[in-house]
Amino acid sequence: LHGRRVVNCRIQPRKAVVFIKPSCPYYRRTQELLSQLSFKQRLLEFVDNTATSDTSKIQNYLEQLTGARTVPRVFISKECISGCTDLVEMHQSGELMKRLKQIGALQ
């Protein structure tokens, strides 16, 4: 139940949330890409799955929501856009900026 609460409390409309493990190279690429964008304060959050004893519960719940328990799991305004590869593709196509502007997350 705690894993579900952790995830649901963070996934919000008008916000980008990334569930991560700091040691993951895909997380580092995701962080690099997103840190290049001008997010409004508190509208981009990285949630470290390993910072709690509920890591497996969080990943199990992410799997229920998204079909995958791997990280990073990127959510934009309550919609999971998958992981790093999909995020990079969305950025290259212009779709990422479009979605972030639509939800008002950028300055």
Sequence and secondary structure as in RCSB ss.txt:
>XXXX:A:sequence
LHGRRVVNCRIQPRKAVVFIKPSCPYYRRTQELLSQLSFKQRLLEFVDNTATSDTSKIQNYLEQLTGARTVPRVF
ISKECISGCTDLVEMHQSGELMKRLKQIGALQ
>XXXX:A:secstr
 HHHHHHHHH  TT EEEEE TT HHHHHHHHHHHTS B TTSEEEEEGGGSTTHHHHHHHHHHHHS   S EEE
ETTEEEESHHHHHHHHHHTHHHHHHHHTT B 
